[in-house]
């Protein structure tokens, strides 16, 4: 009877350890995903700023060309 109890305790310990490891992996994965999302947002902002600058440049020269004609 003691042998059965020990096996049961060992199995519960193994399951608990496995669950903890899986939780850690999941948290690490979520953290990495959040980093990627943040990086994508920063890149999108930079791209938008570059596009605005380009549009301002183009507008300026288009107005200048219209005045010259």
N, C-alpha and C positions, 0 to 999 in steps of 0.2 A: 504494500500500500504506500509506503514511503517513496518507492521508486516512481510510482504513477504521479504522486504529488510533485516530485522534483521535476519530472518531465513537463508537467503542466506549467510550472513556474518558469522553467527554461523557455518554453514556447512563448509564453506571454512576454517574457523579457526580450526575446528575439523579435517578436512582432512590434513591441514598443520601440526598440532600437531602429528597426526598419522604417517605421512610421516617422520617427524623428529625422532620419536621414533623408527620406523623401520630402519632408517638410522643408528642410534646409535647402535641398536642390530646387524646390519650387520657389522659395524666397529668393535664392540667388538668380534664378531665371527671370523672375519678375523684376528684380533690380536691374538686370542687364537690359531687359525690354524697356524699362523706364528711361534708362540712359539713352538708348537708341531713339526713343520717341522725342526726348528733349533735344538731342542732337539734330534730328530731322526738323524740329520746329525752328531751331536756330538757323539752320541752313535755308529754310523757307523764308525766314525774315530777311536774311542777307540777300537772297535772290530777289525778293520784293523791292528792297532798297535799291539794288542795282537796276532793276527794271524802271523804277521811278526816275532815277538819275538819267537813264538812257532816254526816257520819254521827254524829260525836261530839255535835254540836249537837242533832241530831234525837233521839239516844238519851237525852241529858240531859233534854230536855223531855218525852219519852214517859214516862220514869221518874217525873218530877215530876207529870205528869198522872195516872199510876196511883196515886201516893201521895195525891193530892188527892181521889180518888174514894172 
